[in-house]
Amino acid sequence: MALSEVLETRHWKSLGLLLMGWGLILRLSSIFKFLYLSLFI
Protein backbone atom coordinates (compact mmCIF):
# COMPACT_ATOMS: atom_id res chain seq x y z
CA MET A 1 0.00 0.00 0.00
CA ALA A 2 1.36 3.38 -0.97
CA LEU A 3 1.66 6.21 1.55
CA SER A 4 -0.79 8.37 -0.41
CA GLU A 5 -3.39 5.58 -0.25
CA VAL A 6 -2.95 5.27 3.51
CA LEU A 7 -3.32 9.02 3.95
CA GLU A 8 -6.38 9.03 1.70
CA THR A 9 -8.14 6.25 3.63
CA ARG A 10 -7.28 7.93 6.92
CA HIS A 11 -8.69 11.19 5.55
CA TRP A 12 -11.94 9.50 4.54
CA LYS A 13 -12.19 7.74 7.91
CA SER A 14 -11.78 11.00 9.81
CA LEU A 15 -14.25 12.68 7.44
CA GLY A 16 -16.78 9.91 8.11
CA LEU A 17 -16.30 10.26 11.87
CA LEU A 18 -16.73 14.01 11.58
CA LEU A 19 -19.98 13.59 9.64
CA MET A 20 -21.24 11.02 12.15
CA GLY A 21 -20.43 13.34 15.03
CA TRP A 22 -22.10 16.26 13.28
CA GLY A 23 -25.23 14.18 12.64
CA LEU A 24 -25.31 13.12 16.29
CA ILE A 25 -24.98 16.74 17.45
CA LEU A 26 -27.79 17.84 15.12
CA ARG A 27 -30.02 15.01 16.34
CA LEU A 28 -29.33 15.84 19.99
CA SER A 29 -29.99 19.54 19.44
CA SER A 30 -33.29 18.79 17.71
CA ILE A 31 -34.30 16.50 20.59
CA PHE A 32 -33.42 19.20 23.13
CA LYS A 33 -35.31 21.82 21.11
CA PHE A 34 -38.36 19.55 21.09
CA LEU A 35 -38.12 18.98 24.85
CA TYR A 36 -37.67 22.70 25.45
CA LEU A 37 -40.73 23.55 23.36
CA SER A 38 -42.85 20.82 24.95
CA LEU A 39 -41.93 22.08 28.41
CA PHE A 40 -42.87 25.68 27.72
CA ILE A 41 -46.06 25.15 25.71
Buried (B, 14 or more C-beta within 10 A) or exposed (E): EEEEEEEEEEEEEEEEEEEEEEEEEEEEEEEEEEEEEEEEE
